[in-house]
Amino acid sequence: MPDELPELNPVIHGKLRLALLSLLAGVEEAEFTWLRNRTGATDGNLGAQLAKLEEAGYVVVEKKFVLRKPQTLYRMTEAGRAALTEYVRALKQLLGGAIEV
């Protein structure tokens, strides 16, 4: 009986959500505007996708004011880092030796 195919986490599997977690994995925290500029997403779509990641416990949000201007910061949680690591592992398992990286 062949090995079962691994499940890809549906929360992470969305293109923009995967991009956001990948960006956040490389920084301590990131501003909403920085994430928007890096992904090219609209404010509405970016906000909705970040909310899904927050609901899943993969990111935390901090809202504050800097020089009387609102600033929204996002950080990846340990659960988010673990979920992204597991997603990459499952993707590698799914692809097998089909693609050399």
C-alpha positions as CSV (number, residue, x, y, z in Angstrom):
1,M,0.0,0.0,0.0
2,P,1.5,3.4,-1.0
3,D,2.3,6.0,1.6
4,E,-0.6,8.4,2.2
5,L,-0.2,11.8,0.7
6,P,0.5,14.5,3.3
7,E,-2.1,17.1,4.1
8,L,-1.2,20.6,3.3
9,N,-2.5,23.1,5.9
10,P,-5.4,24.9,4.2
11,V,-4.7,28.1,6.3
12,I,-1.2,28.3,5.0
13,H,-1.9,27.0,1.5
14,G,-3.4,30.2,0.2
15,K,-0.8,32.0,-1.9
16,L,-1.0,35.3,0.0
17,R,-1.0,33.7,3.4
18,L,2.0,31.6,2.5
19,A,3.8,34.7,1.3
20,L,3.0,36.5,4.5
21,L,4.2,33.8,6.7
22,S,7.4,33.4,4.6
23,L,8.0,37.1,5.0
24,L,7.3,37.1,8.7
25,A,9.6,34.1,9.2
26,G,12.6,36.3,8.2
27,V,11.9,39.3,10.4
28,E,11.1,39.9,14.1
29,E,8.1,42.0,13.2
30,A,6.7,43.8,10.2
31,E,4.5,46.8,9.6
32,F,1.2,46.4,7.6
33,T,2.5,48.8,4.9
34,W,5.8,46.9,4.5
35,L,3.8,43.6,4.0
36,R,1.5,45.4,1.6
37,N,4.5,46.7,-0.4
38,R,6.2,43.4,-0.5
39,T,3.2,41.4,-1.5
40,G,1.4,43.9,-3.8
41,A,-1.9,43.0,-2.1
42,T,-4.7,45.5,-1.6
43,D,-5.3,46.8,1.9
44,G,-8.6,44.8,2.1
45,N,-7.2,41.5,0.9
46,L,-4.1,41.9,3.1
47,G,-6.2,42.7,6.1
48,A,-8.5,39.7,5.5
49,Q,-5.6,37.3,5.1
50,L,-3.7,38.5,8.1
51,A,-7.0,38.2,10.1
52,K,-7.2,34.5,9.1
53,L,-3.6,34.0,10.2
54,E,-4.3,35.7,13.5
55,E,-7.5,33.6,14.1
56,A,-5.4,30.5,13.5
57,G,-2.9,31.7,16.1
58,Y,-0.1,32.0,13.6
59,V,0.5,35.8,13.9
60,V,-0.1,38.4,16.6
61,V,-1.0,42.0,15.9
62,E,0.0,45.1,17.8
63,K,-1.6,48.4,17.1
64,K,0.0,51.6,18.4
65,F,0.6,55.2,17.6
66,V,4.0,56.6,16.5
67,L,4.1,60.4,16.3
68,R,0.3,60.4,16.4
69,K,0.1,58.1,13.4
70,P,-1.4,54.6,13.7
71,Q,1.0,51.7,13.2
72,T,0.1,48.1,12.9
73,L,2.8,45.5,13.5
74,Y,2.6,41.7,12.9
75,R,4.8,39.0,14.4
76,M,4.8,35.3,13.7
77,T,4.0,33.1,16.7
78,E,5.8,29.9,17.7
79,A,2.7,28.1,16.5
80,G,2.9,29.9,13.2
81,R,6.6,29.0,12.8
82,A,5.8,25.3,13.6
83,A,2.9,25.3,11.2
84,L,5.0,26.8,8.4
85,T,7.8,24.3,9.1
86,E,5.3,21.4,9.0
87,Y,3.8,22.8,5.8
88,V,7.2,22.9,4.1
89,R,7.9,19.4,5.3
90,A,4.6,18.1,3.9
91,L,5.2,19.9,0.6
92,K,8.7,18.3,0.3
93,Q,7.2,14.9,1.1
94,L,4.4,15.4,-1.5
95,L,6.9,16.4,-4.2
96,G,9.3,13.7,-3.3
97,G,12.4,13.6,-5.5
98,A,10.4,15.3,-8.4
99,I,12.1,18.7,-7.9
100,E,15.6,19.4,-6.9
101,V,16.1,22.5,-4.8
